[in-house]
Amino acid sequence: MKNAPFISGITTNPKLIAEGIGKKEVTSDEYFEYLNKIRGIINGELFIQVTSDKKSGIIDEISKIRDTIRGPVVYKIPATAEGFHAISIMAKEGVSVAATAVYTSAQAYIAIASGAQYIIPYFSKIDQHDKQGIDTLREIMTISGPEKMLVASIKTETALHYLLMEGVRNFTLPYSLYKYVAECDLTQEAVKEFDASLKITWAKKKKSK
């Protein structure tokens, strides 16, 4: 998966990191070691979610991460009143920030007005809540534009299909879902048919003197 041209970044959140490390309470050294392992997988944007819920804590946490993690980083800040304040401050300093856990068009509007580079709505959770997730996503995309909306919490191939048909182009997918949609059974059958139809014995290249 490293440097795959169709993957422009990796997203993280506190729950995924705790699962990856194997425990809920970690030292800063353990935390940064794990983030650097992820950094080594891909050269694109690494989305790191803050664990603080107050403006001052969010800003302090981002400062510490910026001193340690290299390469392009986008900081995920929850779409709360404290979070929007922190987004505004960080954006003015030129830090790439995303408003995460966005559930409404109003949150999307405030996030964009605060300077968020990305809006991250949780599609499946929105859909479970009001049974009209697609409608809410349309409203959010009207405010943010498709280039700033990064849809998360996509659980099924069907959900991904509907989002693609709505014009959504930025997703964060679990690896299991990516593998499922990438490995179409009909494509595999075609590959086997091609392999059975023709075998080529390639001559070895001569080494140049």
FIVOVO-675813 format. One line per 10 residues: number of its first residue (from 1); for each residue y, x, z of N, C-alpha, C. Coordinates in steps of 0.001 Angstrom, whole numbers, plus 524288, in hexadecimal, padded with zeros to 5 digits. Layout:
REM residues N
NUM	Y:X:Z:Y:X:Z:Y:X:Z ~ ...
REM end
This chain:
REM residues 209
1	7FB41:80330:80000:80000:80000:80000:804F3:80353:80000 ~ 80477:8085D:80134:80925:80B99:8019E:80C00:80BEA:7FC70 ~ 8112B:80B0B:7FCBD:81496:80B67:7F829:8132E:80782:7F3D8 ~ 81084:80343:7F53B:80F5B:7FF40:7F151:81487:7FD2B:7EF45 ~ 81555:7FD2E:7EA0D:81A69:7FBCE:7E7DF:81C12:7F631:7E8DC ~ 81848:7F2B5:7E9D2:819A0:7ED35:7EAA2:81AB9:7EBFE:7F063 ~ 81A06:7EFD1:7F3C4:81B25:7EF19:7F953:81FFE:7F23A:7FAA9 ~ 82418:7EF88:7FC26:82915:7F239:7FD20:82A08:7F358:802DE ~ 8267F:7F198:8063A:8274B:7F29E:80BC3:822E0:7F083:80F16 ~ 8233E:7F194:81419:81F76:7EFAC:817F5:82279:7ED2E:81C6B
11	820BC:7E88A:81DFF:8234E:7E5F3:8225F:82002:7E670:82751 ~ 822A4:7E6E4:82BB1:81FFA:7E710:830BC:82282:7E30A:83458 ~ 81FC6:7E1D1:8388E:82214:7DED6:83CD4:81F5E:7E087:841DB ~ 82186:7DF38:84656:81F34:7E10D:84B3E:8197A:7DF8E:84BED ~ 817F4:7DAE3:84A38:8128A:7D92E:84AC5:80EE2:7DC9C:84790 ~ 8105C:7DDB4:842A7:80D12:7E0F4:83F49:80CA7:7E688:8414E ~ 810F1:7E896:84358:810D5:7EDEC:84561:80D68:7EE3F:84A3B ~ 80DC9:7EA56:84DAA:80A73:7EA44:85253:804B1:7EA11:850C7 ~ 8037F:7E6F5:84CD7:7FE15:7E6A0:84AF3:7FC5A:7EBC7:8488B ~ 7FFF1:7EE58:845AB:7FEA3:7F34C:8432B:7FDBB:7F7AC:84712
21	800FA:7F7EC:84B0D:80066:7FC02:84F0B:7FBED:7FAB9:852C0 ~ 7FB1F:7F5AE:853A9:7F6D5:7F414:85710:7F866:7F2BA:85C93 ~ 7FD79:7F245:85D8A:7FF43:7F0B3:862C1:804D4:7EEAC:8626F ~ 80659:7EB91:8665A:80B6B:7E90A:86646:80FC8:7EC73:86881 ~ 80E71:7EFE8:86C19:8125A:7F350:86E72:8118D:7F8DE:86C76 ~ 81587:7FAFC:869E1:8151D:8002C:8678E:819D3:80373:86909 ~ 8192E:80894:868B6:81D98:80C16:8698D:820A9:80C7A:86476 ~ 8256A:80E5F:864DB:82884:80F10:8601D:825ED:812FB:85C70 ~ 8235B:816FA:85EAC:820A5:81AD8:85B67:81C3C:81842:85849 ~ 8193D:814D7:85ADD:814FD:8121F:8582C:8172B:80E8C:853EE
31	81B70:80BFD:85530:81DED:80868:85188:81FC7:80B4E:84CAA ~ 8228D:80F9D:84D6C:82494:8128D:848FA:8203A:8152B:845E0 ~ 81C22:816E5:8488E:817B0:8193D:845CE:81539:8153C:8421F ~ 814BD:81067:843F2:81268:80C55:840B6:815EF:80AF3:83C17 ~ 81B07:80A92:83D1B:81EB0:8096C:838DD:81EA5:80DBF:834C1 ~ 81E35:81295:8367F:81E0D:816F0:832C4:8190B:816E9:82F8A ~ 814C2:814FE:831C4:80FF3:81467:82EBA:810C8:81072:82A5A ~ 8135B:80C25:82BAF:81488:80830:827B9:81842:80A77:823A8 ~ 81C1E:80D5D:82577:81FE2:80FD8:821EC:81D15:81342:81DED ~ 818D3:815A9:81F92:815E9:81914:81C0A:812C9:8163D:817EC
41	8121A:81114:81888:80F0C:80E11:814C9:81230:80CE9:80FE4 ~ 81737:80BF9:81082:81A6C:80A57:80C19:81FE6:80C8C:80CA5 ~ 8224F:80DC5:80839:8278C:81008:80848:82BDA:80BE3:8081E ~ 82A60:806FE:80758:82E3A:802D0:806FA:83059:8013A:80C42 ~ 832BB:7FC9E:80C5C:83535:7FAD0:81128:8312C:7F991:81563 ~ 83242:7FB76:81A12:82F12:7FA41:81E9F:83236:7F66F:821F6 ~ 83021:7F1BD:822A2:832C7:7EDBD:825B9:830E4:7EE21:82B61 ~ 8347B:7EF58:82EE9:83332:7EFEF:8346D:83601:7EBB4:83789 ~ 83304:7E8A8:83A79:8355D:7E46F:83D82:836AC:7E646:842FE ~ 83B5D:7E4F9:844C0:83CFB:7E67A:84A01:83A0A:7E330:84E04
51	83983:7E54B:852BF:836ED:7E272:856FB:83AE3:7E04D:85AE3 ~ 83FB4:7E234:85AA5:843CD:7E058:85E30:845CF:7DB07:85C5C ~ 847A7:7D7DC:86012:849BB:7D2C0:85E9E:84F8E:7D229:85FCA ~ 851F7:7D641:861DF:8578E:7D634:862EF:85A57:7D9E7:85F33 ~ 85F2F:7D8A2:85DE4:86223:7DBB5:85A16:86235:7E179:85B6F ~ 86394:7E2B6:8604F:86407:7E83D:861DE:85EC8:7EAFF:86181 ~ 85A94:7E84C:8630C:85564:7EAA3:862C4:853A9:7EB80:85D2E ~ 854E5:7E7CD:859CA:85380:7E84A:8543D:8562D:7ED07:851DB ~ 85B3A:7ED93:852E4:85E3B:7F1F3:850B1:85C35:7F728:852BD ~ 85B08:7F75D:857D1:858FC:7FC32:85A2B:853A7:7FD94:857E3
61	8505A:7F9AC:85730:84B21:7FA95:85509:84B75:7FCA2:84F72 ~ 84EC6:7FA4E:84C48:84F6D:7FC19:846E6:85169:801AE:846C1 ~ 854FB:802FF:84A3C:85710:80851:84A7B:852BA:80C42:84B86 ~ 84F30:80AFC:84F1A:84AE9:80E92:8506E:84715:80F1A:84BE2 ~ 8460A:80AC6:84936:8426E:80B08:844C1:844D9:80E2E:8404E ~ 849E6:80D7E:83F71:84C8F:81053:83B34:84C69:81630:83C12 ~ 84C44:817D2:840F0:84C1D:81D6B:84231:846B1:81FC1:84159 ~ 842BD:81C6B:840AB:83D59:81E4F:84095:83A81:81D49:83B73 ~ 83B36:818B2:8392C:8384C:8172B:8347C:83B91:8182F:82FA5 ~ 83972:81B2A:82C09:83C33:81C89:82739:83ACD:818CA:822C6
71	83D9C:81966:81E80:83C98:81622:819F6:83F59:810E6:81A6F ~ 83EFF:80DAC:81655:841AA:8089B:81664:83F3E:804D9:81A59 ~ 84273:802F2:81DEC:840B2:7FF53:821F9:8442E:7FA7D:821E2 ~ 841C2:7F5EF:8225B:8449D:7F107:82310:8432E:7EEF7:82872 ~ 8471F:7EDBF:82B8D:8462B:7EBFC:830E6:84609:7E60C:83119 ~ 841AC:7E3F0:832DD:840FA:7DE47:8334E:84313:7DC75:83893 ~ 846D7:7D8F6:83851:84949:7D6F0:83D09:84898:7D0FF:83D14 ~ 84677:7CECE:84151:845A5:7C923:84182:84AAC:7C60B:840B5 ~ 84A1B:7C190:83E21:84E95:7BE3A:83CCE:85039:7BB03:84192 ~ 852D2:7BDA3:84537:854DE:7BB2A:849EE:85AB4:7BC60:84A45
81	85D5D:7B9F7:84E00:862F5:7BB0B:84EAD:863D7:7C0CF:84FDE ~ 860B2:7C308:85367:86117:7C899:854A8:85FAA:7CBE3:84FE2 ~ 85BB0:7CA19:84D18:859F4:7CCFE:8487E:85E08:7CD1B:8442F ~ 8608F:7C8AE:8433A:86496:7C87C:83F2D:86924:7CC1F:84081 ~ 86A77:7CC72:8457E:86EAD:7CFF6:8472E:86D2C:7D5A4:8460D ~ 86841:7D6F3:84757:86659:7DC49:8465C:86617:7DD6A:84089 ~ 8646B:7D992:83D6F:86430:7DA3D:837BC:86993:7DB85:8359D ~ 86D81:7D8B9:83778:872E1:7D990:835AD:874B3:7DF18:836D7 ~ 873A2:7E0ED:83B8F:8754A:7E630:83D27:87273:7EA58:839F7 ~ 86D51:7E9D3:83974:86A39:7EDAD:8369E:86B99:7EDC5:830CD
91	86C62:7E928:82E90:86DB2:7E8E3:828FD:872DD:7EB9D:827E5 ~ 87699:7EB0B:82B5F:87BAB:7ED94:82AA8:87B34:7F386:82AFC ~ 8771C:7F56A:82D9A:87628:7FB0F:82DF8:872D5:7FD07:8296A ~ 87180:7F98F:825D7:86E76:7FB22:8214D:8689C:7FB4F:82235 ~ 866CE:7F8EC:82670:86138:7F8C4:827A4:85EC1:7F415:824DB ~ 85A42:7F4E4:82273:85784:7F09F:81FC9:854D5:7ED2D:823D5 ~ 8563E:7E830:823D8:85417:7E494:827B8:85227:7DF9F:82518 ~ 84E33:7DD3C:8278D:84C01:7D850:825AB:84BE1:7D474:82A2A ~ 84D25:7CF91:82909:84C96:7CB6F:82CEC:84711:7C94C:82C7C ~ 84401:7C9BB:830A7:83E97:7C804:83072:83DC4:7C328:833C6
101	83958:7C09E:832F6:83815:7BBB1:83598:83C31:7B792:8345F ~ 83D90:7B736:82F59:84155:7B351:82D86:83E66:7AE42:82C44 ~ 8404D:7A9E7:82E69:83DAE:7A4E8:82DA6:84125:7A0C3:82B1D ~ 84639:7A1B1:82AF3:849BB:79DAE:828DC:84DB5:7A00B:8251F ~ 84FF6:79CA7:821DD:853FB:79E65:81E3A:858E0:7A020:8212B ~ 859F5:79DBF:825A6:85E83:79F42:828C4:85DF0:7A4D9:82ABD ~ 85946:7A63B:82C8C:8584B:7AB9E:82E44:85909:7AF66:829B8 ~ 85720:7ADDE:8251A:857B4:7B131:82086:85D71:7B21A:81F47 ~ 86090:7AE04:81F9F:8662A:7AE7F:81E7F:868CA:7B244:82253 ~ 867A9:7B1AA:8275E:86A12:7B512:82B4B:8685A:7BAB5:82A74
111	86361:7BB72:82924:86157:7C0BA:82849:86411:7C35F:823B7 ~ 864B1:7C090:81F5B:8675B:7C2BC:81ACE:86D07:7C3E9:81C20 ~ 86F8E:7C054:81EE5:87505:7C125:8206A:87594:7C5C9:82415 ~ 87171:7C6EA:82715:8718F:7CB4F:82AC7:8708C:7D088:8281E ~ 86E98:7D056:82345:86DAF:7D52B:8205B:86809:7D6B7:81FAF ~ 86475:7D315:820B3:85EE6:7D44F:8201B:85D90:7D585:81A70 ~ 85A7B:7D995:819AF:858C7:7DB0F:8146B:85442:7D79F:81297 ~ 85109:7D5DF:81652:84CA3:7D275:81521:84C7F:7CDE1:818EB ~ 84A69:7C981:81707:84938:7C4FE:81A41:8434A:7C46C:81A36 ~ 840DB:7C437:81EDB:83B26:7C3F5:81F28:8397C:7BECC:821A6
121	83867:7BAD2:81E5F:8366B:7B5E0:82076:83086:7B60F:82130 ~ 82E8C:7B349:82510:828ED:7B302:8261B:826C8:7AE13:82390 ~ 824CC:7AEA5:81EDC:82376:7AA0B:81BBF:81F65:7A685:81E50 ~ 81AEC:7A8A6:81FD0:816BB:7A55D:821E7:81864:7A284:826D8 ~ 81B5E:7A533:82A19:81D19:7A2B9:82EF2:8211C:79E72:82DE0 ~ 82483:79F64:82A03:82835:79B46:82876:82532:7968E:82670 ~ 82147:79784:8233B:81E3E:7934C:820DD:81B36:7903F:824FB ~ 8191D:792FC:828DF:81647:7905E:82D14:819EB:78CF4:83056 ~ 81ED1:78EBA:830CB:82286:78BF5:83428:82472:786E6:831B2 ~ 8261B:78723:82CBB:82859:7826C:82A5E:82573:78079:82588
131	82120:78320:82427:81DDF:78196:81FB7:820CD:781C7:81A85 ~ 82562:78426:81A70:8286D:78495:8159C:82A8F:78A20:81511 ~ 82703:78DE4:815B2:8289E:79357:81591:82B37:794ED:81083 ~ 8293D:792E9:80C25:82B77:79441:8070C:83123:79271:806B5 ~ 8323A:78DCD:808A4:83795:78BC2:8087D:83B43:78F35:80B9E ~ 83982:790DB:8103B:83CBC:79444:8137F:83D94:79982:810D7 ~ 83977:79B9A:80E65:83A01:7A097:80B9E:83DE4:7A01A:80726 ~ 83DD8:79BB3:8046B:841A1:79ADC:80033:8472F:79B13:80259 ~ 84812:7988E:806CB:84D42:79883:8092F:84EF2:79E0A:80AB9 ~ 84B5B:7A0EB:80D25:84C92:7A63F:80ED0:84DC0:7A9B0:80A1E
141	84AA2:7A91F:805EF:84B6C:7AC60:8014C:85089:7AB00:7FE8E ~ 8522C:7A617:7FEE7:85736:7A48B:7FCAF:85BA1:7A77F:7FF5A ~ 85B00:7A874:80468:85F05:7AB30:80773:85EAB:7B117:806BB ~ 859F1:7B324:80706:85948:7B8D6:806F8:858E7:7BB12:80178 ~ 856E6:7B7EF:7FDC0:8557C:7B9FF:7F8A5:85009:7BC46:7F8F9 ~ 84D06:7BC40:7F4B4:8479F:7BE25:7F4EA:8472C:7C3EA:7F647 ~ 84B35:7C6FE:7F4F4:84AD8:7CCA4:7F5E5:84B37:7CE0F:7FBAB ~ 84D5B:7CA9E:7FEDA:84DF9:7CBCC:8046E:849F2:7C911:807E2 ~ 846C9:7C5C4:80599:842E6:7C2EE:808B0:83DAB:7C5B7:80870 ~ 83B98:7C722:80CE7:83682:7C9B2:80D64:83309:7C611:81097
151	82F7E:7C354:80E00:82C74:7BF46:810A0:827BE:7C1A5:81374 ~ 82731:7C03C:81863:822D3:7C203:81B9A:81F7A:7BD57:81D33 ~ 81B55:7BE72:82010:817C0:7BA63:821FA:8158C:7B72F:81D75 ~ 81345:7B9FF:819AB:81099:7B77B:81542:80ABE:7B816:81639 ~ 8080F:7B3C4:816E4:802A0:7B3EB:818A5:7FE9D:7B325:81456 ~ 80026:7B08F:81012:7FC46:7AF17:80C1F:7FE2A:7B04F:80698 ~ 7FA78:7B093:802FE:7FBBD:7B15B:7FD7F:7FEEC:7ACC0:7FB6B ~ 7FDB0:7A80A:7FD3D:80086:7A35F:7FB88:8064A:7A3B2:7FD08 ~ 80756:7A55F:801D7:80CC4:7A5ED:8039B:80F9C:7A9F2:80048 ~ 80D08:7AE53:7FF2A:80F67:7B257:7FBE4:81096:7B038:7F674
161	80D01:7AD34:7F449:80DC3:7AAD6:7EF16:8129C:7A75F:7EF03 ~ 81314:7A3E5:7F2CE:8178C:7A05A:7F2EC:81CAE:7A355:7F379 ~ 81CB1:7A771:7F6A8:8216E:7AA89:7F76B:822EE:7AD5E:7F260 ~ 81F1A:7AF6F:7EFA1:8202B:7B201:7EA9F:82285:7AE25:7E6BB ~ 8206E:7A965:7E6A2:8226A:7A571:7E30E:827F1:7A3AF:7E477 ~ 82976:7A47E:7E95B:82ECA:7A32B:7EB0A:832AD:7A78D:7E9E8 ~ 830AE:7AC04:7E804:83432:7B053:7E6B7:834B1:7B474:7EAE4 ~ 8318D:7B40A:7EF0B:831A6:7B80C:7F321:82F29:7BD06:7F0F6 ~ 8319E:7C17F:7F1DE:82FA5:7C659:7EFA4:82EBF:7CAAA:7F3AF ~ 8305D:7C9D4:7F878:82F87:7CDBD:7FC8E:82C18:7CB73:800D4
171	82793:7CDEF:801B0:823CA:7CC02:8057B:82208:7D070:8090B ~ 8206B:7CEFB:80DB0:81D6C:7D2A0:810E0:81828:7D006:811DB ~ 81406:7D27A:80FCD:80ECE:7D027:80FF3:80B21:7D362:81350 ~ 80789:7D0DA:81625:8035E:7D3D1:818BA:7FFDC:7D63E:81495 ~ 7FDB9:7DACD:815C3:7FA8D:7DD92:811E9:7F5EB:7DA49:8101C ~ 7F3AB:7D737:813AB:7EF28:7D3F1:81243:7F08E:7D001:80E06 ~ 7F539:7CDBB:80E4F:7F6D0:7C9F7:80A50:7F7F9:7CCBF:8052D ~ 7FA7B:7D155:8057F:7FB6B:7D457:800B8:7F646:7D57E:7FDE9 ~ 7F254:7D74B:800C8:7ED49:7D88B:7FE6A:7EAD7:7D3BF:7FBF4 ~ 7EB6D:7CF55:7FE92:7E90B:7CA7B:7FCA0:7EB7C:7C8D6:7F773
181	7F0AD:7C8EE:7F721:7F33C:7C71C:7F258:7F2E4:7CB2E:7EDFC ~ 7F247:7D026:7EF60:7F205:7D43F:7EB68:7ECA8:7D488:7E8D0 ~ 7E891:7D31C:7EBB4:7E33B:7D3A1:7E9B9:7E139:7CE60:7E7C2 ~ 7E313:7CCBB:7E33D:7E15D:7C7C9:7E0EA:7DBB1:7C847:7DEEF ~ 7D86E:7C47B:7E037:7D2EB:7C4A9:7DE9A:7D25B:7C4CE:7D8A8 ~ 7D59F:7C1DB:7D5E8:7D542:7C1C0:7D030:7D69C:7C70E:7CDD3 ~ 7DA6D:7C9B6:7D031:7DBC3:7CEF9:7CE59:7D737:7D2B1:7CF30 ~ 7D4A7:7D24E:7D3A3:7D02C:7D5B4:7D4C7:7CBBB:7D4BA:7D0EA ~ 7CAFE:7CFC8:7CF86:7C6F9:7CE91:7CBA6:7C84E:7D0F4:7C655 ~ 7CD4F:7D0B8:7C4E9:7CEF8:7D300:7BFEE:7CE2D:7D8E0:7BFE4
191	7CF5F:7DB6B:7C43E:7CEB4:7E11A:7C4A7:7C8F9:7E295:7C403 ~ 7C579:7DF9C:7C677:7BFDC:7E0B5:7C601:7BE07:7E00C:7C057 ~ 7C027:7DC12:7BDBC:7BEB8:7DB2E:7B843:7C087:7DFB2:7B4D2 ~ 7C54F:7E191:7B5CA:7C74B:7E5FD:7B2C9:7C3F1:7EAD3:7B3B6 ~ 7C298:7EBCF:7B8A8:7BF7A:7F068:7BA08:7BA17:7F034:7B76F ~ 7B7ED:7EB7C:7B713:7B2BA:7EAE3:7B4B5:7B2DE:7EB53:7AEC5 ~ 7B77A:7EA94:7AC84:7B7EC:7EA80:7A6C9:7B879:7EFEC:7A469 ~ 7BABE:7F38F:7A74D:7BBCB:7F8AB:7A4FE:7BB9E:7FCED:7A920 ~ 7B8C5:8010A:7A7F7:7B885:8059F:7AB59:7BA4F:80A56:7A831 ~ 7BDC3:80D64:7AA4C:7BFC5:811FA:7A78E:7BE63:816DD:7AAAE
201	7BC3A:81A93:7A809:7BB43:81FA6:7AA78:7BFB9:82339:7A8E6 ~ 7C315:8244D:7AC8D:7C7BF:82759:7AB64:7C6A1:82D31:7AB9F ~ 7C861:82FFD:7A798:7C7C9:835B2:7A795:7CB7B:8380A:7AB94 ~ 7C9AA:83C34:7AE0D:7CCEB:83ED5:7B1EC:7D158:841C2:7AF33 ~ 7D5E1:84193:7B195:7DA4C:84463:7AF57:7D96F:84A4B:7AFCE ~ 7DAC2:84CF3:7AB94:7DA51:852A3:7ABBB:7DEE3:854E6:7AEBE ~ 7DDB3:8588B:7B213:7E1CB:85B0C:7B51E:7E501:85EA2:7B1A1 ~ 7EA13:85E3C:7B20E:7ED74:861AB:7AEFC:7ED79:86716:7B15E ~ 7EDC4:86AEC:7ADF6:7EDA5:87067:7AFDB:7F312:87207:7B1AD
REM end
